[in-house]
Amino acid sequence: MTTGVWLIGARGNVASLSMAGARAIARGVVDSTGMVTASSLDAYAALVDEHDLSRRLQRLYDYAGRCDSEEQRRHATTE
C-alpha cells in the first residue's frame, strides 16, 4: 500500500511550507520537535515517517512541474 498526500490551498502557501519543512527535516537542518509524527501518537496510527513523506512529495512535485497541461497535472496527482 502506498501513502500519498493531497495538499489543498488557495495559492500554494501550505504546500510550499510543508515541502520546505519536510526537506529541511530530511536534510537534518531542523529537527522534528513539535510534529505529530514525532510524538507518541504515531504509535497508535499508521503514519508515514517524515523522510518517506519528503521523498514522495519531492517526486510528485518534480513530476507535476514537468506537466504541460492541467489535465496532465490532474492525472499526475491521482496516480
VENQUI-V668128 format. One record per residue. N is the residue number from 1. RES is the residue in one letter. SS is DSSP state (A for helix, B for strand, O for the rest). Layout:
n/res/ss
N/RES/SS
N/RES/SS
This chain:
n/res/ss
1/M/O
2/T/O
3/T/O
4/G/O
5/V/O
6/W/O
7/L/O
8/I/O
9/G/O
10/A/O
11/R/O
12/G/O
13/N/A
14/V/A
15/A/A
16/S/A
17/L/A
18/S/A
19/M/A
20/A/A
21/G/A
22/A/A
23/R/A
24/A/A
25/I/A
26/A/A
27/R/A
28/G/O
29/V/O
30/V/O
31/D/O
32/S/O
33/T/O
34/G/O
35/M/O
36/V/A
37/T/A
38/A/A
39/S/O
40/S/A
41/L/A
42/D/A
43/A/A
44/Y/O
45/A/O
46/A/O
47/L/O
48/V/O
49/D/O
50/E/A
51/H/A
52/D/A
53/L/A
54/S/A
55/R/A
56/R/A
57/L/A
58/Q/A
59/R/A
60/L/A
61/Y/A
62/D/A
63/Y/A
64/A/A
65/G/A
66/R/O
67/C/O
68/D/O
69/S/O
70/E/A
71/E/A
72/Q/A
73/R/A
74/R/A
75/H/A
76/A/A
77/T/A
78/T/A
79/E/O
